[in-house]
């Protein structure tokens, strides 16, 4: 049985976007049950937690004696167990690994910079000058992924952990109208978020944080 | 024989920092020779190259029939061949994978944002307001890695691809005085950059770009 660590509660804007979603989704795809371990923000700042997760973040996954952080590493670890997440063929596996890193290093940082500006800083005096700069690079990256998806249903062969990660990355821009400028990207995103495992994982995260908020 | 794709030439500020350095270093650690394939910026924008590297970037590594982009994926791929880069034990390997993603997703984006501001945008009207914001998060991440290095020579057991990646990430702030505020981080960085494989890889990159600039 896996144990997934996430926050006990988060601000309402984060509900549905906490990165435990990536691990929940992968575990649902693999049909694996899991327990939750909950940490408060105060717990996450303690030396004990920092020895486990040096950045004070979530998720952490415990798999027997092994404790892992970084959602990318957790998903590749689960992928080694469940071929539905990561193919066995070495070349196919290398392609999925490639798109796993692409999601987290070539796309996420640029989308996160733009999403953070739009969500939190539009009233700052520097926002007007920064926004077009951040939009340009984020839209460029979205367009590059859109072009890659020409003739493809998923990023690297069949559905894989790379699609899970890239979907959650693209969702950083939900409700901002950027993704919808790209037809193939939008169709792929909709294909991924229509999966029952995604819907179950998202519903479970939302339920968890909503219940914690109601109990607080 | 491996074939490593990099740019034919780059602006002088990028010499010594192009990401092919990560792959060169790993190949030197593994004692593996490689050929270079050179692309111009114009080549990198062509549909043919984008089918290979959808973001128009370098490095790309060709290993027989397999063509890989994303330095993190390339280094994990090489690690599967050479235990000096990635341990065989599954738990030890998972820890290295974790720190590989930590370098590229939990640290690099924040250091890159600060490095880009300091290198390119200090004269912008928004720079004065942005700099302390970007410094705070970058210094926080550096401090978290510094704390992790307490009692450790390397990020995850012996020297590995995680140290290669994190070293090149930390080098984004070279010459800016931030890293040197952290004793363990500085000692670890110096331990990594003292390795003969690093020195050879860096010298080879600098020689390549310097010769191309002289020939242009």
Interface residues (C-beta under 8 A of the other chain):
Chain A: X50 X54 X55 X56 X57 X65 X66 X68 X69 X70 X71 X72 X73 X76 X77 X91 X94 X95 X97 X98 X99 X100 X101 X102 X104 X105 X106 X108 X109 X112 X113 X124 X125 X126 X129 X130 X141 X144 X145 X147 X148
Chain B: X50 X54 X55 X56 X57 X65 X66 X68 X69 X70 X71 X72 X73 X76 X77 X91 X94 X95 X97 X98 X99 X100 X101 X102 X104 X105 X106 X108 X109 X112 X113 X124 X125 X126 X129 X130 X141 X144 X145 X147 X148
